[in-house]
Amino acid sequence: MQSISKKDKRIYILSEEKPVIAVTKLGVPLIAGMFIMVLYNLVDTYFIGLLHDDYQLAAVNLAYPVMMISIAISNMIGTGCSSLIARSLGSGNIEKANHTVTAGFLLTVINSFIVTAAGLIFLPAIISGLGAKENTALYTRQYVLVILLGSIFTMGSYTFGQLLRSEGSVKYSIAGMIAGTITNIVLDPVFIFTLGLKIRGAAIATILGNAVSMTVSLLFYLKGKSLLRPSLKYLKPTAEILKEIFWVGVPATLETLLTSMAYIVNNNLAVNYGELTVAAMGIAQKLLSLGNYVYQGFAAGTQPIMGYNYGAKNYRRMINVLKAGLIVVSGTELFIMLIYGIFAPALIGIFTETPTVIKIGSKVLRTIMFILPFVGAVSMSRMSFQAMGKPQYAFAITLVRQLILYIPLLLLLNRRFGFSGMIWAQPVTELIMMSVSVILLYGIIRMEENKMTDR
C-alpha cells in the first residue's frame, strides 16, 4: 500500500500544526482565491453596467441560480470525494484516496453532460421559473444558454479545486482560480464591447475563464505535483466508494439546491417591486459575496483538518480547531460589515449610475450585511459534518435554515412589512442558526470522544 509520511508539510498542517495557524494557513489562501473568484461576478456586473442597461444587470442576477445549480451538482462529487479523501488520509489508506480522486474525475464528466442536456431541453421553463419578465427574458436566456453549454468547464473547475484542497494542496487549487479569473477579466471587455456580444459576451468570458481554471488544476495532477494520483486502474469505482461519495455528496447537493430555491423565491418576490429592484439586489448580493467568501474560505480550509482528525480519532484537536476557526472568522467578518455599513452607496455606485438602483442597493447591503457575524459558524459546522462523513446533520442544518426558517420568514416578513421585511429575513435566520449549528457540532464531537473513551 502506498504511504505518505507525516513529515509531508501538507499532512503536518492537518495533523499537528497549532489550530489557529492551521486554520489560517489553509483558510487565508482559499479566501484570497475566493476573492479572486468573486471578480467573475463583479467584473461581469461592472462591464455590463457600462452598457447603461439596468435590465441586463437584472438578467445576470436572475440567471445566477443556474450557475448555482451547476455548482450544486459539482458539490455532490467534490464534497463527497473530499470527505472520503481526508478520512482515508487520516486512517492511512492512500490507495482508497487515489481511487476516490479518480472516481471524482469520472463522475464530474458524466454529470456535466447530464446538466447540459437537461438544461437545453427545459430552457423555456427555466427562464420563466427564474422570474424573468418582458424586459429581462431575452437577456436572461442569452446568458443561461451559454452557461449551460459550458457546464463541463464550470463543474470541472469547481470539483477539481475541491479535490486538490482535500489533500491539503491549497496553493494548487488557488492557482487554477487565479488563472481563470485573469482570463475572465481580460476577455470580458473583448466579448462585451469589441465583439458587441453584450450580456452573451459576459457569459462566454465566464465559461472560458472556468475552462482555464479547470485545465490548470488538471495539469497539477498530470505533472505529478499533487499528493494523490488518479489512475486508469481505478477508472471503475467500487460500490463502496460510490456509496460513500453519494452518502456525503447528495445531502451537500440538496443543501445548495435548497439555497438556489430560496434565491429564486427571493428574486420572484423582488420582481414585484420592479425589475430595477432585482438589479439593485443583485449588485448588493455580489458585494456581500466578498464577505461570504471569507467565512466560506475558513470553513473550506477547516474541512480537511476536521476530516483528517476524525479519521485519526483525534477529537480533542477537532474541538480546538472549531474554536479557533470561530474566533478568526467572526472577527474578520465584523470588520467587513463595518466597511459595508460606511461605504454602501459608493460601492453600489461603482456598478451603476442610476440613483434608484444606488438607493435600493445601499439599503439592501446595509441590511443583509448583518448575516456576516453569524453565518460563518453555520457554514463551518456544515462543512465539518460533511468532513466527518455525517452529512445527515449538515443537511438537517440546511433544511431547518432554508425551508423551516428562511423561506417562511421571507414570505411572512414580505407580506407584513413589504420590501424592508423581506430583506431582513436572512439576518434573522442566520442569528438563530448560529447557535443551533455550533451546539449540535460540539455535542456530536464530544459524544464521539466519550464513546472512544468508554471502550
N, C-alpha and C positions, 0 to 999 in steps of 0.2 A: 504493500500500500504506500502511495506517495505520502511523504510527510513534509511539514513546513515548520521550521524551527521557531520557537517563541522569541528568538532573538531578532527575527524579522521585525523591522520597526512598525510595520502595519499591524502585526499581531500584538506587539508590545503595547501599542496605544489602546487596543481593545481589551487587553487582559490586565495590565499593570499600571499604566500611566495614572497620575492623580486625576480624580474625577473632573474637576474644573478645567484642568489642562486638556484632558482627553475630549471633553465636550467642545471646548474651544477649538482644538486642533482639527476636529472633524466637522464642526459646525460652521466656523468662520469662513473657510474656503468654499463651503457649499453656499453660504449666504452671498458671498462675493459672486459666485457663479450664477445664483438665482437672481441677484440684482441685474446681472447682465442679461439673463433671460427675460426679465421684466421689460427690457428695452425692445423685445419683439413687439409687445403690445403697445408700449408707449411710443415707439418710433412709428409704427403704423398709424396710431392715433394722431401723432404730431404732423406727419406728412399729409394725411387725409384732411386734417384741419386746415392745411394750407390751400386746399381746394375751395375753402369757404362754403362748404356744403354740409350743414349740420345733419342732414338726413343720411349722408354717407357715414358720418360719425356714429349715428344711431344704429345703422346697419351693422357696423363692426361689433357693437355691443350685443345686438340681437343674435348675431351669428356665433358668438363666443361659446355657448353651450355645446355646439357641435365639436369644437376643439376639446372641450371638457370631456365629452363622451369618448372621443378617441383616446384621451389620456386615461379615462376610467378603465377602458379595456386594456391599455398598456399597464395600468396599475395592477390589474389582476395578475399578470405574468410577472411584472417587476417586483411587486411586493411579495407575492408567493415564493418566487425564486430567492429573493434577497433574504427572507426569513429563514428559509431552509439552508441556504449557503452559510449564513452566520452561525446557525446552530450546529451545522456539520463541522465547520472550522473549530468551533468551541469544543466539540466532542472528539476532534482529531480525525474525522472521516473525510479526508481530502478527496478521495475518489467520488464519493457521493456529491461533494460540492462541484467537482468538474462536470459530473453527469447533469447536475441541475442547471449549470450555466448553458450547456448545450441545448437542453430542453427549452430554456428561455429564448434562445435564438430561434428555434424552430417554431414555437408557438406564436411568437411575435409576427413572423411572416404570414402564418396561416390566418391569424386574427385580422391582420391589416387588409387582406383581400376580402374577407367577410364584411368588414366595416364599409369598404368602398362599394362593394356590390349592393349591399342593403341600402346604403345611403342614396345611391343613384336611383334605385328602384322607387324609393319612397320620398324623393326630393320635394315634390309639390306639398305633400303633407307635412314635411319637416319645416318648410318655410312658413307655412300657415301656423303650425304649432309654436314656432318661436315668437310669435306675436307681431310679425312684420305686417304693416298696413300699406295703404296705397302709395305713400311717399317713400317707403323703405323696402318694399317687397323685391323689386328688381335688384337693388344693390345687395340685399341680403343673399339672394340666390346666387349672384355672381361670386360672392366671397365664399359661400358654403360649398359651391361646386368645386372650386379649386382645392379647398381644404380636404374634401372627400377624396379627390383624385390623388392627393399626396399623402394619404393615410399611412402608407408604409414608412415614409420618412419621419412623420410626427411620432408614430408609435415606436419605431426603431430607435430614434434619438432618446426618447424618454426611458424606454426599458433598458437599453444597453448602458445608459448612465447609471441607472439603479443597480445593475449587476456589478459594475465597477465599484460603486460605493459600498456594496455589501461585503467586499473583501478588504475594505479599508483603502482602496486605491482612489481616494477622493480627487487628487490633483489631475488624474487622467480623465475622470468624468467631467471635471470643470473645463479642461482643455477643449472638449467637444462643445460645451456650452458657449465658450468664448468664440470659437471659430464660427459656429452657427450664427451667433448674434452679429458679429462683424459682417458676415455675408449679408444678413438681412438689412443692416444699416446701409451698406453700400448699394444694395440692389433696389431698396425701396424708392428712392427718387428717380432711379433709372426707369423702373417699370411704371411708376405712377405718373411721372411728368414727361420724361424724354420719349417714352413709347406711348404715352397717352392712355394707359390702361386703367388709371384711377384706382377704384377700390379693388378691382380684379388684380391689378398690378401689385397691390399691397399683399394680397393673399399669395400670389406667386412667389414674391420675395420671401415670405414667411416659410413657405414649403421648401424653397431652395436652401434657406438657412438651416432648416431641420435636416435636410439631406446631407449637408456638410457636417453637421454635428454628429449624425449617425455614422458617417464614414470615418471621422476621426476616432470615435470610440471603437469601431471595428478594427482600425489599424493597430491600436494598442494590443488587442488580442492576437491579431495576425502576426505581429512582430515579436510576440512573446514577452511583452513588458508587464502584463498583468500577472497577478499571483496565481490565478486559476487558468486552465486551458480548455476551451471547448474542443471536442474531437469527434470525428466521424464515427468512431466506435460507440459513441454514446448517442448517436442520432435518433435511435429509437428509445424514447423514455420508458422507464419501467412503470408499472401500475402504481407502485408505492410512491414514486417521486411525483407522478401526476396527481395522485390523491393529496399529497402534502402541499403541492403548489396550489391546487384549487381550494383546499381547505382554508388556507390563509388568503389566497388571492380573490376568490369570489366575494367574500364579505367586503374586502377592500374596494372592489369594483362597485358593489352596491352602495358603498359609502359615497363614492364620487358621483354615481348616478343620482343618488338622492340629493346631493349638493346641486347637481345640474338641474334637477327638477325644481328645487327651491329657487334657483336662479331664474328659471323660465317663469315660474309663478310671479316672482318679483318684477320681471320685465313686463309681463302682461298686465299687472296692476299699474305699473308706472306709465304704460302707454295711455291709460285713461286720463292722465294729467298732461298729455301732449307728447308728441314724438321728440320734441326738444328736451323734455324731461328725461327721456331714455338716453339721449346723447349726454346730458349732464351727469346722470348716474353712472354711465359708462366711464367717463373721464375720472370721476371720483373713485370708483371701484378699482380702476387701473393704478391710480396713485396709491390707494390703500394697499395694493398688492406689493408695493415696496416694503411696507411694514409686515405684510403677511409672509413674505419670503424670509424675513428674519426668523420668525418662530418656526416656519417650515424647515429652514436650514438647520437650526439647532435640533429640531425633532428628528430630521433625517440623519443628522450626524450622531444622535444618540441611539438610533435604531440598531446599527450593527454592534454597538457596545453592549446593549441590553441583550440582543440575540446571542452573542458570543458567550456572555457570562451566564445566561440562562442555560445554554448548552453545557457550560463548565460547572453549573450548580453553585456559582458564586453569588448568592443572593444579597449578601451584605454590600458587595460592590454595586449591585443594581440599585439599591436604595440610595447609596451615596451619589451615584450618577444622576438619579432622578432629582435629588435635592439640588445638586449643582446646576443642572440644566434649568430648573425652575427659577433659580436666583438670577442666572445670567440672562435668560430670555425676558423675564419680567422687567428687569432694569433697563434693558435695551429698548423694549417696546414703549416704556413710559417716555423716554427721550424722543422717540419718533413721533409719538402722539402730541407732544409739545410743539414740535416743528409744524405738524399739520394744522394745529389749532391757530398758530400765529400767522402762517403764510398761505392758508387755504385759497383766498381769491387770486393771489399771484400765481400759485401752482396751477389752478384751473385755467387761468388766462394764458398759459403757455400754449394751450391746445385749441383755443377758440377766442374770437373777438366778440362774440355775441353776448351782450350784457345779461340777457335772461339765462343763458346757459351757465355763465360765470356765477350768477347769484344762486341758482339752484344747486349747481355743483359744489359751491362752497358750503352751503347748508348741509348737503349730504355728507361731505367729507368730514365736517366738524361733528357730525353725529356718529357715523359708523366707525370713526377712529377710536371710540370708546371700547371696541372689542379687543384692542391690542393687548392690554394688560392681562386679559383673561384667556384668550383663545390659544395662546402658546401652550398653556398647561393642558388644554384639551387635546391639542394635536400631539404633544409629547406622550400623553397617556395612550392615545390610539395607536401610535406607531410602536410603542413599547409592547403592547399586547400582540400586535402583529409579529414583532420580532420574536416574541416568546412562543409563537405558534398557538396563540389563544385568540383567534380572530372573532370568536363569538362575543367577547367583551368589547372589542373595538367596534364591532357592528352595532352592539347594543347602545354604545355611546352615541353613534351617529343616528341610529333610529330614534332615540329619545330627542336628540338635538334637532333633527330636521323635521320629523313627522309629528312628534308629540309637542315640541315647543315652538320651533321657528315658524313653520308654515301656518299653524293655527294662530300664533301671535301676529304674523304678517297680515292675515285676513282680518283678525279681530281688531287690531290697532288701526288698520287702514279704514275699516268700517266706522270705528268710533272716533278717530282723530284725523282721518284723511292722510295726506301725504306725510305729514310730520310723524304721525303714529307709525306708519309703515316703515320708515327708515330707522325707528328706534327698536324695531323687533329684534334685530340681530344683536345689538349690545346687551339687551335684557337676556336673551337666550344664552350668550356666552358667559355671562356672570353666573348664571345658575349652573351651567355645565362644568365650569372650572372646579367647583367644589365636589361635584358628583364624580368626575372622572379621576381626579387625583386621589380621593379617598378610596375609590374602587381599586386603582392600581396598587397603591400602598398596601391595601388589605390582602390582595392576591399574592404579592411578593412575600409578605410576612407569612401567609398561610403555607406557601411552598417551602419557605425556610423552616417552619415548625415541623412540617412533615418529614423533612430530611433529618432534623434533629431527633425526632421520635423513633427513627428506625434503629 
